[in-house]
């Protein structure tokens, strides 16, 4: 995701069970909101604030 400032946000999907199980096409279909990112087909939401602090949603394992 590239913000208006030019800052690019990227994070691993590994470990997030909803994103990790998604196809490339499902992962590419992201809806943006003032609060974050939503993958409608995967029923996953991540806030920009969470991503910036290293919270990438539900995690598998310890």
Secondary structure as GFF3:
##gff-version 3
##sequence-region A 1 62
A	DSSP	alpha_helix	17	20	.	.	.	ID=ss1
A	DSSP	alpha_helix	24	28	.	.	.	ID=ss2
A	DSSP	beta_strand	31	32	.	.	.	ID=ss3
A	DSSP	beta_strand	36	39	.	.	.	ID=ss4
A	DSSP	three_ten_helix	40	42	.	.	.	ID=ss5
A	DSSP	beta_strand	44	47	.	.	.	ID=ss6
A	DSSP	alpha_helix	48	52	.	.	.	ID=ss7
###
